């Protein structure tokens, strides 16, 4: 199966950008803004698990590195962190508060 995805990456200082860029190039990814790429990913059963495994094999990730992916399925987009976790955004406290979830659906 194939799925279209947006990948946002935030690697630490000295992060393995060479490994990530090689992986993105191997998957014919297109640039989509600062630290964002879009691509099609082939998988067999579990999109998120297989994508995470594929990236883990190619990119030497550190504890503070973050990779977030948004993928479409049945006309809907869902997102989650493959590596790292959500942080307080720079806009926190400047507007009305909202709840957080581990997976974002739209």
N, C-alpha and C positions, 0 to 999 in steps of 0.2 A: 504494500500500500504506500501511498505518497501523501504527504501533508505539507501545506504551505505554512511557513513560520516567520516570525520576526524575532530576532535575537538581540537583546541589549546586554552589553558587557561593561563591567566596571572592575578592571583588574588593578591590583595594588601596584605601588611603585616597584618597578623591576619585574612586573608580571610577565607571564609567558605569552607576549603578544605574537611572537614569531610562530609559536605552536597554534594559537588561535587563528591567526591570519592564514596559515597553511591549511587548516581545517576548513575555514570559510572558502578559500580558493578551490579546494578539492570538491566542495559542494556547490560550486558555481554561484556563490552568494553575491548579492548586489548590495552596494552601500545604500543606506537609507537614513543618513543623518549621523551626527556625532555618536559613535559607539553603538550604532544600530545597523544590523544587516538583515536582509530577507533572502529566503532560499526555500527550495523544496527538499524534503527529507524522506528517504525511503525507509520504511520500517516493516516489521513482520506482525507484531502483536500489540506492543505497548509503546506508543510514540514517545512519551516523556522518558521512560526508563531507557529505551534504546538510544535516544538522543543524548542523554546524560552519560551513558556508557561510551558512546562514540567520542564525545568531547573529552572524557576522562582519559581515554587512550592516547589522545593527541596533544592535550594541553596540560602542562604542569601547573595545577591550581594551588594557590596558597589559601590560608584560613580566611583572609579578608576579601578574597576575590568573590565577585558576584556575577552570575549569569541568569538572566530572566528571559523566558521565552513566551511568546503569544502565538497560539496556533488556531487554525480554523478547523471546524468539524461540523458538518450538517448545517452550514451557514452561520454558525455561531463562533465567536472567538473566546478563547479561555487562556489565561496566563498564570504562570507560577515561576518561582525561583527554582532553577535546577541546582544551583550552588549559591551559598550565602543566604541571607535573609533580608527582610525589609528593615529599613532604618527610618528614624524620624526624618521627614523631609525638611528642607530649608524653609518651607512655607508653613510649617506647623505653628499653630497659635495665631496665625494671621487671618483666619476666617472661621467659619463654623466647623466643628469637629464632626468626624464620621467614623463609623466602625471599620475595622480591618478584618481581612480574611486571608487565609493562606493561598487561596486560588481566586483569581479574578475572572469573572464571566461577564460577557457583554452581548 
